[in-house]
Amino acid sequence: MEKALPSRGDNVLRITDIHEPSISVFKAPATSHPAPAVIICPGGAYGILGIDKEGTEIAAWLNSIGITGIVLKYRVPNNQEGAFQDIQRAIRLVKTHAAQWNIVTNKIGVMGFSAGGHLCARLSNNYGKSTYARLDAADDEAELAAATAATTAAASRTASATITDFRRMVITIQNDLETDGTML
């Protein structure tokens, strides 16, 4: 059963023992037209997920710029193959429910941090290769993302450098989502 780990005093909610993956949809503010969306994969070295700082807080920020944020809670600990299946399934589910969630189907991106960034890069390089048996009609959708952004944190980097890198990553994903879905 999923559990929160004790606080380290850094205001990060870390969760582990996720055996049932899920997505949480944070819809962009109501508009007259569908919005782009980004599936967010929190990091945590495939052992935990930093679910708030690299998940829900990113979704709220994306909402502030008119993008629907979708936080993926993928299987951890130590289940890289299961986590990859989870991101494949997530993008297919988002495409299947795009009309219901007011999302533009060809403007769905993925963004990840640390292990979540690895998942996004892996998805971008291995699309069209399903790693699990078909569950339902959603699995008939292609899992190709319109844009991919991945980042890692290194102990030697300063917070301001990480923030600058994050801003560049978001500008890149915004630009990619505003195109026809082709990576520039």
C-alpha positions in Angstrom: 0.0 0.0 0.0 1.2 3.5 -0.9 2.8 5.4 2.0 4.3 8.8 2.7 7.8 8.8 4.0 8.9 10.9 7.1 9.6 14.5 6.4 13.2 15.6 5.9 12.4 19.1 6.8 12.5 20.3 3.2 8.8 20.6 2.6 8.8 17.7 0.0 6.2 15.0 0.2 7.8 11.7 -0.7 5.7 8.7 -1.4 6.6 5.1 -2.1 5.2 1.6 -2.4 3.0 2.5 -5.3 1.7 -0.7 -6.8 -1.4 0.8 -8.6 -0.4 3.6 -10.9 -2.8 6.6 -11.3 -3.1 9.9 -13.0 -4.5 13.1 -11.4 -5.8 15.7 -13.9 -5.5 19.4 -13.1 -7.5 21.0 -15.9 -6.4 24.4 -17.3 -8.8 27.2 -16.5 -12.0 27.1 -18.6 -11.6 28.4 -22.1 -13.7 28.3 -25.2 -11.2 26.0 -26.9 -9.3 22.8 -25.8 -5.9 23.4 -24.1 -2.6 21.6 -24.5 -1.6 19.2 -21.7 1.5 17.9 -20.1 1.9 14.6 -18.3 4.2 15.2 -15.3 6.5 12.4 -14.0 7.9 13.3 -10.6 11.4 12.1 -9.8 12.8 10.0 -7.0 15.4 7.5 -8.4 12.7 4.9 -9.0 12.4 4.5 -5.3 10.1 7.3 -4.3 8.1 10.1 -5.9 8.5 13.7 -4.9 4.8 14.1 -5.6 4.3 17.7 -4.7 7.4 19.7 -5.7 7.8 17.7 -8.9 4.1 16.9 -9.4 1.2 18.8 -8.1 3.0 22.1 -7.8 4.2 21.9 -11.4 0.6 21.0 -12.5 -0.7 24.2 -10.7 1.9 26.3 -12.4 1.1 24.8 -15.8 -2.5 25.7 -15.1 -1.5 29.3 -14.6 -0.2 29.5 -18.1 -3.2 27.7 -19.7 -1.9 24.2 -19.8 -3.6 21.1 -18.3 -1.2 19.3 -15.9 -1.6 15.6 -15.4 0.5 14.1 -12.6 1.5 10.4 -13.1 1.9 8.3 -10.0 4.0 5.5 -11.5 5.0 2.3 -9.8 7.9 2.5 -7.3 10.1 1.3 -5.7 12.5 -0.5 -8.1 10.1 -1.1 -11.0 11.5 0.6 -14.1 9.7 -1.6 -16.5 6.4 -1.1 -14.6 6.9 2.6 -14.6 7.5 2.6 -18.3 4.3 0.7 -18.8 2.6 3.3 -16.7 3.7 6.3 -18.8 2.7 4.4 -22.0 -0.8 3.8 -20.5 -1.1 7.4 -19.2 -0.5 9.0 -22.5 -3.0 6.7 -24.1 -5.6 7.4 -21.5 -5.1 11.1 -21.8 -5.6 10.9 -25.6 -8.7 8.7 -25.1 -10.3 11.2 -22.7 -9.0 14.4 -24.4 -12.5 15.6 -25.4 -13.9 15.0 -21.9 -11.0 16.8 -20.3 -10.9 19.6 -22.9 -7.4 18.7 -24.2 -6.0 19.1 -27.8 -5.1 15.5 -28.7 -2.0 16.5 -30.8 -0.7 18.8 -28.1 0.0 16.4 -25.3 3.6 16.6 -23.9 5.5 14.8 -21.2 7.8 16.4 -18.6 9.8 14.6 -16.0 12.3 15.1 -13.3 15.2 12.7 -12.5 13.8 9.2 -12.9 10.6 10.8 -14.3 12.8 12.5 -16.9 14.3 9.2 -17.8 10.8 7.8 -18.4 9.9 10.7 -20.7 13.1 10.3 -22.7 12.5 6.6 -22.9 8.9 7.2 -24.1 10.2 9.6 -26.8 12.7 7.0 -28.1 10.5 3.9 -27.9 7.1 5.0 -29.1 5.1 2.4 -31.0 6.5 -0.5 -28.9 3.9 -1.4 -26.4 5.3 -3.1 -23.4 2.1 -4.5 -22.0 -0.9 -6.5 -23.3 -3.9 -4.5 -24.6 -6.3 -3.7 -21.7 -9.0 -1.8 -23.6 -9.7 0.6 -26.5 -7.4 3.3 -24.9 -4.5 1.0 -25.8 -5.2 1.5 -29.5 -4.0 5.1 -29.2 -0.4 5.9 -30.1 1.8 6.9 -27.2 3.9 9.5 -29.1 4.1 12.8 -27.2 4.0 16.1 -29.0 6.8 17.4 -26.8 9.2 16.0 -24.3 11.2 17.8 -21.5 13.4 16.0 -19.0 15.6 17.3 -16.3 17.8 16.0 -13.5 19.1 17.6 -10.4 22.7 17.3 -9.5 24.1 18.0 -6.1 26.7 20.3 -7.5 24.2 22.6 -9.2 22.9 25.7 -7.6 19.2 26.3 -7.1 19.3 29.3 -9.5 20.8 27.2 -12.2 18.2 24.5 -11.8 15.4 27.1 -11.9 16.9 28.6 -15.1 17.1 25.2 -16.7 13.5 24.5 -15.7 12.3 27.8 -17.2 14.1 26.9 -20.5 12.5 23.5 -20.4 9.0 24.9 -20.0 9.6 27.5 -22.7 10.7 24.7 -25.0 7.7 22.5 -24.3 5.3 25.5 -24.7 6.8 26.3 -28.1 6.6 22.6 -29.1 3.0 22.4 -28.0 2.1 25.5 -30.0 3.4 23.9 -33.2 1.7 21.2 -35.2 3.1 18.5 -32.9 6.4 18.1 -34.7 9.5 18.5 -32.6 11.6 21.5 -33.7 
